[in-house]
């Protein structure tokens, strides 16, 4: 879910302290802003509805899984 992805991204950002990591930190904060936006939430909700309507299984923790893949988090 988006909330879990935001927590993972925030934890990762806290570890970025070196001057050369600040550009990455800024980019991650932008992604976090997108995840928090009402537009993203609406699009995610629309995607879930369409997937359900067409009988497609939708993994509700997709944003968290994406964050883990990018950040190298261990899988649950």
C-alpha positions in Angstrom: 0.0 0.0 0.0 1.0 3.6 -0.5 1.4 4.2 3.3 3.9 1.5 3.6 5.9 2.8 0.6 5.9 6.2 2.1 7.3 4.9 5.4 10.0 3.0 3.6 11.0 6.0 1.5 11.0 8.2 4.6 13.3 5.8 6.5 15.6 5.6 3.5 15.7 9.4 3.2 16.8 9.7 6.8 19.9 7.7 6.0 20.9 10.0 3.1 23.2 12.6 4.8 26.2 12.9 2.6 26.4 15.9 0.2 26.5 13.7 -2.8 23.3 11.9 -1.7 21.2 15.1 -1.5 20.1 15.0 -5.1 18.8 11.4 -4.6 17.1 12.6 -1.4 15.4 15.4 -3.3 14.2 13.0 -6.0 12.8 10.6 -3.4 11.0 13.4 -1.7 9.3 14.3 -5.0 8.2 10.7 -5.4 6.8 10.8 -1.9 4.9 14.0 -2.8 3.4 12.2 -5.8 2.3 9.2 -3.6 0.6 11.7 -1.2 -1.2 13.6 -4.0 -4.9 13.3 -4.4 -4.4 12.7 -8.2 -2.2 9.6 -7.5 -4.6 8.3 -5.0 -7.5 8.8 -7.5 -5.6 7.1 -10.3 -4.7 4.2 -8.0 -8.3 3.8 -6.9 -9.4 3.9 -10.6 -6.9 1.2 -11.5 -8.0 -1.0 -8.7 -11.7 -0.7 -9.8 -10.8 -1.5 -13.4 -8.7 -4.5 -12.4 -11.5 -5.8 -10.2 -14.1 -5.3 -12.9 -12.0 -7.2 -15.4 -11.2 -10.0 -13.0 -7.6 -9.1 -12.7 -5.9 -9.6 -9.4 -4.5 -6.4 -8.1 -1.7 -6.5 -5.5 -2.7 -3.8 -3.0 0.9 -3.3 -1.8 2.2 -2.5 -5.3 3.7 0.9 -4.2 5.4 -0.7 -1.2 6.7 -3.5 -3.4 8.1 -1.0 -5.9 9.8 0.9 -3.1 11.3 -2.3 -1.7 12.6 -3.3 -5.2 14.2 0.1 -5.6 15.6 0.4 -2.1 16.6 -3.3 -1.8 14.3 -4.0 1.2 13.8 -7.6 2.4 10.5 -9.1 1.3 8.0 -10.0 4.0 
